């Protein structure tokens, strides 16, 4: 999996924006809230993303995954190489991350 392919998946979702945070992290957002953080300048490319509580427990058991620094309490995981996940897995997990963050936005707007 490439960063470009991940970008395409993220950009297929409605109202997604991207920006650079902390000088080196490419972030994907919905409603101004992040759902994916990547480190494009690292080799291999790493990423952190929001997951459900169930996925959190399953993913951190896999090789190359761990709770995301500073964000684990919000069910974010970090992967040491984006190629550890297939395109199909990325599509499912990114859709979920996007939906989880977007759902929180709706609650705040009410």
C-alpha positions in Angstrom: 0.0 0.0 0.0 1.3 3.4 -0.9 0.6 6.8 0.7 -0.9 8.0 -2.6 -3.4 5.1 -2.5 -4.3 6.0 1.1 -4.8 9.6 0.0 -7.2 8.6 -2.7 -9.2 6.6 -0.2 -9.4 9.5 2.2 -10.3 12.0 -0.6 -13.2 9.8 -1.7 -15.0 10.6 1.6 -17.2 13.8 1.8 -15.8 17.0 3.2 -12.3 15.7 3.8 -9.5 18.1 4.1 -5.8 17.6 4.5 -3.1 19.7 6.1 0.4 19.5 7.5 0.6 19.5 11.3 3.7 19.6 13.5 5.8 20.5 10.4 6.0 17.0 9.1 2.7 15.1 9.5 0.2 14.9 6.7 -3.2 14.8 8.3 -6.7 14.0 7.0 -9.6 15.7 8.6 -13.4 15.9 8.6 -15.0 18.9 10.1 -11.6 20.1 11.2 -11.0 16.9 13.3 -8.3 14.4 12.4 -9.0 10.8 11.5 -5.6 9.9 10.0 -2.1 11.1 10.7 0.8 10.0 8.4 4.5 10.6 8.4 5.3 10.8 4.7 9.0 11.7 5.2 9.8 8.5 7.2 10.8 5.3 5.5 8.8 3.3 5.9 5.8 5.6 6.1 4.0 5.4 9.4 0.4 6.2 10.3 -2.0 6.7 13.3 -5.7 6.5 12.9 -8.9 6.4 14.9 -10.5 2.9 15.4 -13.4 1.4 17.3 -12.8 -0.1 20.7 -13.1 -3.6 19.3 -10.6 -2.9 16.4 -8.2 -1.2 18.9 -7.9 -4.4 20.9 -7.4 -6.5 17.8 -5.0 -4.3 16.0 -2.6 -3.6 18.9 -2.1 -7.4 19.1 -0.7 -7.4 15.5 3.0 -7.0 14.7 3.9 -3.5 14.0 0.9 -1.9 15.7 0.7 -0.2 19.1 -1.5 2.3 20.9 -0.8 5.7 19.3 1.3 8.0 21.5 -0.8 10.7 23.1 -4.0 9.5 21.4 -4.4 5.9 22.7 -7.0 6.9 25.3 -9.2 8.0 22.3 -8.7 4.6 20.6 -6.1 5.6 18.1 -3.5 3.0 16.8 -0.1 3.6 15.3 1.4 1.3 12.6 5.1 1.3 11.9 4.7 0.7 8.1 1.5 1.4 6.1 2.2 -1.6 4.0 1.3 -3.9 6.9 -2.3 -3.5 5.8 -3.8 -4.5 2.5 -5.7 -2.0 0.4 -9.0 -3.7 1.4 -8.1 -3.4 5.1 -7.1 0.3 4.7 -10.4 1.0 3.0 -12.4 -0.6 5.8 -10.3 1.0 8.6 -10.2 4.5 7.0 -14.0 4.4 6.4 -14.5 3.5 10.0 -12.1 6.2 11.3 -13.8 8.8 9.1 -17.3 7.7 10.3 -16.2 7.6 14.0 -14.9 11.2 13.9 -17.8 12.5 11.8 -20.3 11.0 14.3 -18.7 12.9 17.1 -19.1 16.1 15.1 -22.8 15.6 14.8 -23.2 15.2 18.5 -21.3 18.5 19.1 -23.5 20.3 16.6 -26.7 19.2 18.4 
